[in-house]
Amino acid sequence: IALAPLDKLAHFHRGHALRALRRHDDAVHAYARVLDIDPDDAAAHCTRAFLCLSTGDFETGWAEYEWRWRDSQLDASRRDFA
């Protein structure tokens, strides 16, 4: 990150590492940094949603969870109900 501060993948993986260390606030900031770099990164939105939901920030978590429909891996499970 020091060498390439705009490398969104580095920030994304930093967020994963921080989450694994249970440094949730720092992880949220790492994912926010990804979104500063690329506001349309669906994976970062979804991952931040899971983190927020697991730590009780339901308002942010559910709003971010809507980004799952923009993630190509999750979109395949979308159902079209009448």
N, C-alpha and C positions, 0 to 999 in steps of 0.2 A: 504494500500500500504506500509505503514511503517512496518507492521508486516510480510507481504509477498510480497516483492518487485518483485517477478517473477510471480505474479498472473495476468495473462493477462486479465482475465475477470474484475478485479478491474480497470485496466488501461483503458479498453474498456468503462466501465461505467463512469469513470472519464471523458473521452473524450466526452461522451454524455452530462454529466452535464455541462462541460465547453462550449460546443456548445450551450446549452440552455441559458447559461449566456452571449452568444455572445462574448466569449473569444476565438475567432477562432484560433489564433496562438497557444494558450495553448492546445486547443483541437487537433490540428494537431500534436503537440508534444506527446500528450497522445496516439493517434493512432500509431504514429511512435514507441513509446515504446512497444506497443503490437506487432508490426512487428519486433522489435528487439528480442523479446522473441520467437515469432513464425512467421517467414517470410512468411509462407504459409497460414496465417489466411485470408481467402477470405472475411469474414464479415468485418474485419478491413480495408482491401483494399477498399471494396465497400463503406463503411461509409466515409472513408477519401476521396474517389472520389467525393461523394455527397457534402462534405464540401468544397473541393477545387473548384468544379464547381460553387457552390453557392457564393463563395467569389471571383470569377473571375480568379482563377488559372487554366485556361483551359488546358494547356499543361500537368500538373500533373494530373488533374482531369480526362481527357479523357484516359490517359494511365492507371490510376488506375481503371477506369470503366470497362476495359476489364476483370478484375477479377470476374465480375458478373457471368461469365460462369462457374466459379469454385464453386460458391455458390449453394448448392442444392436447396435452395428456389427459386432462380432466374433462374436456368438452365432449369426448366420445361417450361419456356416461349420461349426458344430458337427455332428458326425455321431453317429448313434445306432447303435452297433455291437452286435450280439447277443453 
